[in-house]
């Protein structure tokens, strides 16, 4: 699916950012890098504070060559914060609990879906959820399929 042709806003899950640094899977890395570039250029992409937190945790600790704190600051300023548009509220957490019950998704995946829905996204790009499923009007797309 070409994100440039999609209507409205789209949401990027943490895995997209992680794959953009993973040169052990060059196809996924290239696609992830293109999605992030499109996100920054189009200004139609959104992430949540959860994505920021999860990515930095992985990047600083689990990468083959972990990011330095300085590199983390740079990436935060250049990529993550320009896309971060969702800051969860009490209602967000309550909706995530309901969504977890409705879908069987993990609580953290439910928080991602709720963030995408609350920011009026039409698509959620994620490798971790069911490709093609529509939840509360949000289409889940595995860009690596």
C-alpha positions as CSV (number, residue, x, y, z in Angstrom):
1,X,0.0,0.0,0.0
2,X,1.4,3.4,-1.0
3,X,1.1,5.8,2.0
4,X,1.4,8.8,-0.4
5,X,-1.9,7.8,-2.0
6,X,-3.8,7.2,1.3
7,X,-6.2,9.8,2.6
8,X,-5.8,11.5,5.9
9,X,-3.4,10.9,8.7
10,X,-1.5,7.7,9.4
11,X,0.2,6.3,12.5
12,X,3.6,4.6,12.8
13,X,4.2,1.9,15.4
14,X,7.6,1.5,17.1
15,X,8.7,-1.4,14.9
16,X,8.9,1.0,11.9
17,X,11.5,3.1,13.7
18,X,13.4,0.0,15.0
19,X,13.6,-1.5,11.5
20,X,14.9,1.7,10.0
21,X,18.2,1.0,11.9
22,X,18.3,-2.8,11.4
23,X,20.6,-3.6,8.5
24,X,20.3,-7.3,9.0
25,X,17.0,-7.1,7.1
26,X,17.7,-4.6,4.3
27,X,14.3,-4.9,2.7
28,X,12.5,-3.9,5.9
29,X,15.1,-1.3,6.7
30,X,14.7,0.4,3.4
31,X,10.9,0.4,3.6
32,X,10.9,1.6,7.1
33,X,13.3,4.5,6.2
34,X,11.0,5.5,3.3
35,X,7.9,5.4,5.5
36,X,9.6,7.7,8.1
37,X,10.9,10.0,5.3
38,X,7.3,10.2,3.9
39,X,6.0,10.8,7.4
40,X,8.3,13.8,7.9
41,X,7.8,15.3,4.5
42,X,4.0,14.9,4.3
43,X,3.3,16.0,7.9
44,X,0.5,13.5,7.9
45,X,2.1,11.0,10.2
46,X,1.6,10.7,13.9
47,X,3.2,8.8,16.7
48,X,2.5,8.9,20.5
49,X,4.7,9.3,23.5
50,X,4.6,5.5,23.9
51,X,6.4,5.1,20.5
52,X,9.0,7.6,21.6
53,X,9.6,5.8,24.9
54,X,9.7,2.3,23.3
55,X,12.0,3.3,20.5
56,X,14.5,5.1,22.7
57,X,14.5,2.2,25.2
58,X,15.4,-0.2,22.4
59,X,17.8,2.1,20.6
60,X,19.8,2.9,23.7
61,X,19.9,-0.7,25.0
62,X,19.2,-3.3,22.4
63,X,20.6,-2.2,19.1
64,X,23.7,-4.1,17.9
65,X,25.5,-0.8,18.4
66,X,23.3,1.0,20.9
67,X,22.7,4.7,20.3
68,X,24.7,7.1,22.5
69,X,22.7,9.5,24.5
70,X,23.8,12.3,22.2
71,X,22.5,10.3,19.2
72,X,19.3,9.7,21.1
73,X,18.9,13.5,21.6
74,X,19.5,14.1,17.9
75,X,17.0,11.5,16.7
76,X,14.5,12.7,19.3
77,X,14.7,16.3,18.0
78,X,14.9,15.5,14.3
79,X,12.5,12.6,13.9
80,X,10.5,11.6,16.9
81,X,9.2,14.9,18.3
82,X,8.1,16.4,15.0
83,X,5.8,13.3,14.6
84,X,4.7,13.0,18.2
85,X,1.1,14.3,18.4
86,X,-0.5,12.0,21.0
87,X,-0.1,12.4,24.8
88,X,-2.4,9.9,26.6
89,X,-5.1,11.0,28.9
90,X,-7.0,9.0,31.5
91,X,-9.7,8.4,28.8
92,X,-7.0,7.0,26.6
93,X,-6.0,4.4,29.2
94,X,-9.7,3.5,29.8
95,X,-10.3,3.1,26.1
96,X,-7.2,0.9,25.8
97,X,-8.6,-1.4,28.5
98,X,-11.9,-1.6,26.6
99,X,-10.1,-2.2,23.3
100,X,-7.9,-5.0,24.9
101,X,-11.1,-6.7,25.9
102,X,-12.7,-6.3,22.5
103,X,-9.8,-7.3,20.4
104,X,-7.5,-9.5,22.5
105,X,-4.6,-7.3,21.7
106,X,-2.0,-6.7,24.4
107,X,-2.5,-3.6,26.6
108,X,0.4,-1.8,24.9
109,X,-0.9,-2.6,21.4
110,X,-4.3,-1.4,22.5
111,X,-2.7,1.9,23.6
112,X,-1.2,2.3,20.1
113,X,-4.6,1.7,18.4
114,X,-6.3,4.1,20.8
115,X,-3.7,6.8,20.1
116,X,-4.2,6.3,16.3
117,X,-8.0,6.5,16.7
118,X,-7.9,9.6,19.0
119,X,-5.7,11.4,16.5
120,X,-8.1,10.6,13.6
121,X,-5.6,8.4,11.7
122,X,-7.0,6.3,8.9
123,X,-4.2,3.7,8.9
124,X,-1.8,2.2,11.4
125,X,1.4,0.8,10.1
126,X,2.5,-2.0,12.4
127,X,4.1,-5.4,12.0
128,X,2.6,-6.6,15.3
129,X,-1.1,-6.6,14.7
130,X,-3.5,-8.3,12.2
131,X,-2.8,-7.0,8.7
132,X,-6.0,-5.7,7.1
133,X,-8.1,-5.7,10.3
134,X,-10.2,-2.6,10.8
135,X,-10.6,-1.5,14.4
136,X,-12.9,1.5,15.2
137,X,-12.5,2.7,11.7
138,X,-8.7,2.4,11.7
139,X,-7.1,0.0,9.1
140,X,-4.1,-1.9,10.3
141,X,-1.4,-2.4,7.7
142,X,1.7,-4.5,7.9
143,X,4.0,-2.6,5.5
144,X,6.3,-5.6,5.4
145,X,3.7,-8.0,3.9
